[in-house]
Amino acid sequence: MDVKFNMKGMIYGIFLIIFILAGFIILPKMFHEDVKAVDYIVVQRDSIPDKILNMMDDYIDQERALATIIDGKVYVIVTRGQNEEYGIDVEKINLQDKEGKQVMTVEAVYKQKEDAYPFVVLETNMKSLPDKIELNQKYSGENKTK
């Protein structure tokens, strides 16, 4: 039995297989946002650095998330603003690249005043400050996002 190979067909077949495999590898990375969770610990009230406590007067009335570096550690401060009916707690912090900039998203939860504080200070495992910080809030027990 004499078998003949079509070399041109083999080359097209190999290119087709490589093209399909590359599509399965590259395309999902193009459409998938690379979101990394940031590890953090809540700093107890008596352990908050004095520099943070001194600047809180300027920000306690604002509803926002801030970040600062003190002694080589990155701290995230989340304030509830003038909404005195609730306290604030942090659910999670994510970090992702958006258009070449590092964006931190802080997910905060408004809780009953007795269960939370007017501001929260978190010590993170980050080495540098992000380019932008976004604060997303929701109310405890509800799906209502502010």
MIDOSE-1310 file (N, C-alpha, C; in nm, 2 decimals, decimal comma, always signed):
residues 146
mdvk	+0,08/-0,12/+0,00/+0,00/+0,00/+0,00/+0,09/+0,12/+0,00; +0,06/+0,21/-0,09/+0,15/+0,33/-0,11/+0,06/+0,45/-0,06; +0,12/+0,52/+0,05/+0,05/+0,63/+0,11/+0,12/+0,76/+0,07; +0,05/+0,86/+0,02/+0,11/+0,98/-0,02/+0,07/+1,09/+0,08
fnmk	+0,16/+1,17/+0,12/+0,12/+1,29/+0,21/+0,11/+1,41/+0,13; +0,01/+1,49/+0,16/+0,00/+1,62/+0,10/+0,07/+1,72/+0,19; +0,19/+1,76/+0,16/+0,27/+1,85/+0,24/+0,20/+1,98/+0,27; +0,14/+2,03/+0,16/+0,07/+2,16/+0,17/-0,05/+2,15/+0,27
gmiy	-0,12/+2,04/+0,26/-0,24/+2,02/+0,35/-0,19/+2,00/+0,50; -0,08/+1,94/+0,52/-0,02/+1,92/+0,65/+0,02/+2,05/+0,72; +0,08/+2,14/+0,64/+0,12/+2,27/+0,69/+0,00/+2,35/+0,72; -0,10/+2,35/+0,64/-0,23/+2,42/+0,67/-0,30/+2,37/+0,79
gifl	-0,29/+2,24/+0,81/-0,35/+2,17/+0,93/-0,28/+2,21/+1,06; -0,15/+2,22/+1,05/-0,07/+2,25/+1,17/-0,10/+2,40/+1,20; -0,10/+2,49/+1,10/-0,13/+2,63/+1,13/-0,27/+2,65/+1,19; -0,37/+2,57/+1,14/-0,50/+2,58/+1,19/-0,51/+2,53/+1,34
iifi	-0,44/+2,43/+1,37/-0,44/+2,38/+1,51/-0,37/+2,48/+1,60; -0,26/+2,54/+1,56/-0,19/+2,65/+1,63/-0,28/+2,77/+1,65; -0,35/+2,81/+1,55/-0,44/+2,92/+1,55/-0,55/+2,90/+1,65; -0,61/+2,78/+1,65/-0,72/+2,75/+1,74/-0,67/+2,74/+1,88
lagf	-0,56/+2,68/+1,91/-0,50/+2,68/+2,05/-0,47/+2,82/+2,10; -0,41/+2,90/+2,01/-0,38/+3,04/+2,05/-0,51/+3,11/+2,08; -0,61/+3,09/+2,01/-0,74/+3,15/+2,04/-0,80/+3,12/+2,17; -0,78/+2,99/+2,21/-0,83/+2,95/+2,34/-0,74/+3,01/+2,46
iilp	-0,62/+3,04/+2,43/-0,53/+3,09/+2,53/-0,54/+3,25/+2,54; -0,53/+3,31/+2,42/-0,52/+3,46/+2,42/-0,65/+3,53/+2,43; -0,76/+3,48/+2,37/-0,88/+3,56/+2,37/-0,94/+3,57/+2,51; -0,94/+3,47/+2,60/-1,00/+3,49/+2,73/-0,92/+3,59/+2,81
kmfh	-0,79/+3,60/+2,79/-0,71/+3,70/+2,86/-0,74/+3,84/+2,82; -0,78/+3,85/+2,69/-0,82/+3,99/+2,64/-0,95/+4,04/+2,70; -1,04/+3,95/+2,73/-1,17/+3,99/+2,78/-1,19/+3,97/+2,93; -1,09/+3,91/+3,00/-1,10/+3,88/+3,14/-1,03/+3,99/+3,21
edvk	-1,10/+4,06/+3,31/-1,03/+4,16/+3,39/-0,95/+4,09/+3,50; -0,83/+4,13/+3,52/-0,74/+4,07/+3,62/-0,76/+4,14/+3,75; -0,85/+4,08/+3,83/-0,88/+4,15/+3,96/-0,81/+4,07/+4,07; -0,73/+4,14/+4,15/-0,66/+4,08/+4,26/-0,72/+4,12/+4,40
avdy	-0,74/+4,03/+4,49/-0,78/+4,07/+4,62/-0,66/+4,12/+4,70; -0,69/+4,23/+4,78/-0,59/+4,28/+4,86/-0,61/+4,23/+5,00; -0,50/+4,17/+5,06/-0,51/+4,13/+5,20/-0,50/+4,25/+5,29; -0,58/+4,25/+5,40/-0,57/+4,36/+5,49/-0,61/+4,31/+5,63
ivvq	-0,57/+4,39/+5,73/-0,62/+4,37/+5,87/-0,67/+4,50/+5,92; -0,78/+4,49/+6,00/-0,84/+4,61/+6,06/-0,75/+4,66/+6,18; -0,71/+4,78/+6,18/-0,62/+4,83/+6,28/-0,71/+4,87/+6,40; -0,68/+4,82/+6,52/-0,76/+4,86/+6,64/-0,74/+5,00/+6,67
rdsi	-0,84/+5,06/+6,73/-0,85/+5,20/+6,76/-0,72/+5,25/+6,84; -0,67/+5,18/+6,93/-0,55/+5,22/+7,01/-0,42/+5,20/+6,93; -0,43/+5,13/+6,81/-0,30/+5,11/+6,73/-0,30/+5,19/+6,61; -0,39/+5,28/+6,59/-0,39/+5,37/+6,47/-0,28/+5,47/+6,48
pdki	-0,20/+5,48/+6,38/-0,08/+5,57/+6,38/-0,13/+5,72/+6,40; -0,06/+5,79/+6,48/-0,09/+5,93/+6,51/-0,11/+6,02/+6,39; -0,03/+5,99/+6,28/-0,04/+6,07/+6,16/-0,18/+6,06/+6,10; -0,24/+5,94/+6,10/-0,37/+5,91/+6,05/-0,48/+5,98/+6,14
lnmm	-0,46/+5,97/+6,27/-0,56/+6,04/+6,36/-0,56/+6,19/+6,34; -0,44/+6,24/+6,32/-0,43/+6,39/+6,30/-0,49/+6,44/+6,17; -0,49/+6,36/+6,07/-0,56/+6,40/+5,94/-0,70/+6,37/+5,93; -0,76/+6,29/+6,03/-0,90/+6,25/+6,02/-0,99/+6,37/+6,04
ddyi	-0,95/+6,47/+6,11/-1,04/+6,59/+6,12/-1,07/+6,65/+5,98; -0,98/+6,64/+5,89/-1,01/+6,69/+5,75/-1,10/+6,61/+5,67; -1,11/+6,48/+5,70/-1,18/+6,38/+5,62/-1,30/+6,32/+5,68; -1,32/+6,33/+5,81/-1,43/+6,25/+5,88/-1,57/+6,29/+5,83
dqer	-1,59/+6,41/+5,78/-1,72/+6,45/+5,73/-1,74/+6,42/+5,59; -1,64/+6,35/+5,52/-1,65/+6,31/+5,38/-1,67/+6,16/+5,37; -1,75/+6,12/+5,27/-1,77/+5,98/+5,25/-1,67/+5,94/+5,14; -1,56/+5,87/+5,18/-1,46/+5,84/+5,09/-1,36/+5,73/+5,14
alat	-1,28/+5,68/+5,05/-1,17/+5,59/+5,08/-1,04/+5,66/+5,04; -0,95/+5,65/+5,14/-0,82/+5,72/+5,12/-0,71/+5,61/+5,14; -0,59/+5,64/+5,09/-0,47/+5,55/+5,11/-0,35/+5,64/+5,14; -0,27/+5,59/+5,23/-0,15/+5,66/+5,27/-0,04/+5,56/+5,31
iidg	+0,09/+5,60/+5,29/+0,20/+5,52/+5,34/+0,26/+5,58/+5,46; +0,27/+5,50/+5,56/+0,33/+5,54/+5,69/+0,43/+5,43/+5,73; +0,56/+5,47/+5,75/+0,66/+5,37/+5,79/+0,66/+5,25/+5,69; +0,65/+5,27/+5,56/+0,66/+5,17/+5,46/+0,53/+5,08/+5,45
kvyv	+0,43/+5,11/+5,53/+0,31/+5,03/+5,52/+0,20/+5,11/+5,46; +0,12/+5,05/+5,37/+0,01/+5,12/+5,31/-0,12/+5,10/+5,39; -0,18/+5,21/+5,43/-0,30/+5,21/+5,51/-0,42/+5,26/+5,42; -0,53/+5,20/+5,44/-0,65/+5,25/+5,37/-0,75/+5,29/+5,48
ivtr	-0,80/+5,41/+5,46/-0,90/+5,47/+5,56/-1,03/+5,49/+5,48; -1,14/+5,44/+5,54/-1,27/+5,45/+5,48/-1,36/+5,52/+5,58; -1,42/+5,63/+5,53/-1,51/+5,71/+5,62/-1,65/+5,71/+5,57; -1,74/+5,72/+5,66/-1,89/+5,72/+5,63/-1,94/+5,85/+5,59
gqne	-1,87/+5,96/+5,62/-1,92/+6,09/+5,59/-2,02/+6,14/+5,70; -2,12/+6,22/+5,66/-2,21/+6,28/+5,75/-2,33/+6,19/+5,78; -2,33/+6,07/+5,73/-2,44/+5,97/+5,75/-2,43/+5,91/+5,89; -2,48/+5,98/+5,99/-2,46/+5,94/+6,13/-2,56/+5,83/+6,18
eygi	-2,65/+5,79/+6,09/-2,74/+5,68/+6,13/-2,67/+5,54/+6,12; -2,56/+5,53/+6,05/-2,49/+5,41/+6,02/-2,34/+5,42/+6,06; -2,28/+5,31/+6,08/-2,14/+5,29/+6,09/-2,09/+5,23/+5,96; -1,96/+5,22/+5,94/-1,91/+5,16/+5,82/-1,82/+5,04/+5,85
dvek	-1,82/+4,94/+5,76/-1,74/+4,83/+5,77/-1,69/+4,80/+5,63; -1,57/+4,74/+5,62/-1,52/+4,70/+5,48/-1,54/+4,55/+5,46; -1,60/+4,53/+5,34/-1,63/+4,39/+5,30/-1,51/+4,33/+5,23; -1,45/+4,40/+5,13/-1,33/+4,35/+5,06/-1,27/+4,47/+4,99
inlq	-1,14/+4,44/+4,95/-1,06/+4,54/+4,87/-1,01/+4,46/+4,75; -1,03/+4,52/+4,63/-0,97/+4,46/+4,51/-0,88/+4,56/+4,44; -0,79/+4,50/+4,36/-0,69/+4,58/+4,28/-0,69/+4,53/+4,14; -0,70/+4,62/+4,05/-0,70/+4,58/+3,91/-0,64/+4,69/+3,82
dkeg	-0,59/+4,65/+3,70/-0,54/+4,75/+3,61/-0,65/+4,79/+3,51; -0,67/+4,92/+3,50/-0,77/+4,98/+3,41/-0,69/+5,08/+3,33; -0,68/+5,06/+3,20/-0,62/+5,15/+3,11/-0,48/+5,19/+3,15; -0,41/+5,09/+3,20/-0,27/+5,11/+3,24/-0,25/+5,18/+3,38
kqvm	-0,36/+5,20/+3,45/-0,35/+5,25/+3,59/-0,40/+5,15/+3,69; -0,34/+5,15/+3,80/-0,38/+5,06/+3,91/-0,49/+5,12/+3,99; -0,61/+5,06/+3,99/-0,73/+5,11/+4,05/-0,77/+5,01/+4,17; -0,78/+5,07/+4,29/-0,83/+5,00/+4,40/-0,98/+5,02/+4,42
tvea	-1,05/+4,91/+4,44/-1,19/+4,92/+4,47/-1,22/+4,87/+4,61; -1,28/+4,96/+4,69/-1,31/+4,93/+4,83/-1,46/+4,91/+4,84; -1,50/+4,79/+4,88/-1,64/+4,75/+4,90/-1,67/+4,77/+5,05; -1,75/+4,88/+5,08/-1,79/+4,91/+5,22/-1,93/+4,88/+5,24
vykq	-1,97/+4,85/+5,36/-2,10/+4,82/+5,40/-2,14/+4,91/+5,52; -2,26/+4,98/+5,50/-2,32/+5,06/+5,61/-2,39/+4,96/+5,70; -2,36/+4,97/+5,83/-2,42/+4,88/+5,93/-2,48/+4,97/+6,03; -2,56/+4,90/+6,12/-2,62/+4,97/+6,23/-2,50/+5,04/+6,31
keda	-2,53/+5,15/+6,37/-2,43/+5,23/+6,44/-2,36/+5,15/+6,55; -2,43/+5,06/+6,61/-2,38/+4,99/+6,72/-2,28/+4,88/+6,68; -2,29/+4,84/+6,55/-2,21/+4,73/+6,50/-2,09/+4,78/+6,42; -2,07/+4,91/+6,40/-1,96/+4,96/+6,32/-1,91/+5,09/+6,37
ypfv	-1,81/+5,15/+6,31/-1,75/+5,28/+6,34/-1,77/+5,38/+6,24; -1,75/+5,51/+6,27/-1,76/+5,61/+6,17/-1,65/+5,61/+6,06; -1,54/+5,55/+6,10/-1,43/+5,53/+6,00/-1,35/+5,40/+6,04; -1,29/+5,35/+5,94/-1,22/+5,22/+5,95/-1,08/+5,24/+5,90
vlet	-0,98/+5,20/+5,97/-0,84/+5,20/+5,92/-0,79/+5,06/+5,90; -0,74/+5,03/+5,78/-0,69/+4,90/+5,74/-0,55/+4,90/+5,70; -0,47/+4,81/+5,75/-0,33/+4,79/+5,71/-0,33/+4,69/+5,60; -0,27/+4,72/+5,48/-0,27/+4,63/+5,37/-0,14/+4,56/+5,35
nmks	-0,13/+4,47/+5,26/-0,01/+4,40/+5,22/+0,06/+4,47/+5,10; +0,01/+4,58/+5,05/+0,06/+4,65/+4,93/+0,19/+4,72/+4,96; +0,27/+4,74/+4,86/+0,40/+4,80/+4,87/+0,39/+4,95/+4,82; +0,29/+4,98/+4,74/+0,28/+5,12/+4,69/+0,14/+5,16/+4,68
lpdk	+0,12/+5,29/+4,66/-0,02/+5,34/+4,66/-0,08/+5,32/+4,52; -0,21/+5,30/+4,51/-0,27/+5,28/+4,38/-0,28/+5,42/+4,31; -0,31/+5,42/+4,18/-0,33/+5,54/+4,11/-0,47/+5,61/+4,14; -0,56/+5,52/+4,16/-0,70/+5,57/+4,19/-0,77/+5,48/+4,29
ieln	-0,86/+5,53/+4,37/-0,94/+5,45/+4,46/-1,09/+5,48/+4,44; -1,16/+5,37/+4,43/-1,31/+5,38/+4,41/-1,37/+5,32/+4,54; -1,48/+5,39/+4,58/-1,55/+5,34/+4,70/-1,69/+5,30/+4,66; -1,72/+5,17/+4,68/-1,86/+5,12/+4,65/-1,92/+5,09/+4,79
qkys	-2,04/+5,14/+4,81/-2,11/+5,12/+4,94/-2,24/+5,05/+4,92; -2,28/+4,97/+5,02/-2,41/+4,91/+5,02/-2,45/+4,91/+5,17; -2,58/+4,89/+5,19/-2,64/+4,89/+5,32/-2,65/+4,74/+5,37; -2,62/+4,72/+5,49/-2,63/+4,59/+5,55/-2,77/+4,53/+5,54
genk	-2,79/+4,41/+5,49/-2,92/+4,35/+5,49/-3,00/+4,39/+5,37; -2,94/+4,47/+5,28/-3,02/+4,52/+5,16/-2,93/+4,50/+5,04; -2,98/+4,50/+4,92/-2,91/+4,50/+4,80/-2,89/+4,64/+4,74; -2,94/+4,74/+4,82/-2,93/+4,88/+4,77/-2,79/+4,93/+4,77
tk	-2,74/+4,97/+4,66/-2,60/+5,02/+4,64/-2,61/+5,17/+4,63; -2,53/+5,24/+4,70/-2,53/+5,38/+4,69/-2,44/+5,43/+4,58
